[in-house]
Amino acid sequence: MPHRTDRVKLSPRDHLFALTGAGVSAESGLPTFRAANGLWRGYRVEEVATPEAFAADPALVWQFYSERRLRHQTVRPNPAHFALAELERGLGDRFFLCTQNVDSLHEQGGSQRVVHMHGHIRQSRCSSRRCSSRPFDDSNSYRTREEIPFCNACGALIRPHICWFGEVPFEMDLILHQLAGATVLLTVGTSGVVEPAASFVKMARRNGAKTIYVGPEEPSNSAFFDEVLSGKAGEVLPGLVRASGD
Ligand code: OAD
């Protein structure tokens, strides 16, 4: 770890951009993607979370997301989610939270200014790029090809409302606008290998922002962080948030 500190002080002029990854939900019981236990039936996420995988075997892809949907129904926010919500209550619109996670744990923990750049596990949409129908709430499980519904508007198969590998994440204009105005980037629980989120730290640094990482392991992009706070998000963040307001 290049640096270590126990305190991060925020000034009244600071704009904080928080970026979270799977690690922030790990203590709630949701497995991360790249841990030793991160494989699903022997597949890496890069093998099932793609448009090509869906075209080849939509039932397999839906089985992957259906299992995740069921799991998400049982989890609750942990102290890391609550700490970020507390930070937001203090900073108001000087706080912005961008998550790569598709769960709703930030919202359940009280966060309001949350953007899900990789979509939502509890939403589905039409799989046709030409269809103008909107994503919709959907917590159903689909296990066979026959169970997968078709779009009412165009007849194509329904797919999870998730950003897959090779696709552009959601809300990038808003995210990049917020990142450009940030004076502090707080990144939590992400391995720093999936773009474009992995490059946010470089962008923030170029703009002069202070950059902080929280997680038990050094991320791939750790060289770009001013501070790397080693530990679990649920243990580090509550103290960090208290210290930031001192
Ligand atoms: P990864 O699984 O790649 O990384 C999770 C990170 O969380 C690792 O660096 C762990 O060290 C860290 N971690 C584990 N437990 C933690 C804890 N208790 N507190 C803090 N950190 C902890 O997950 P992401 O980086 O989020 O995209 O993955 C990025 C994207 O890759 C995901 O959004 C997903 C995946 O493909 C899509 O599905 C589109």
Residues whose N, C-alpha, C, O or C-beta is under 5 A from the ligand:
A	BS01	OAD	G21 A22 G23 V24 A26 E27 T32 F33 R34 A35 V45 A49 Q100 N101 H118 C163 W164 G189 T190 S191 G192 V194 V214 G215 P216 E217 G231 K232 A233 G234
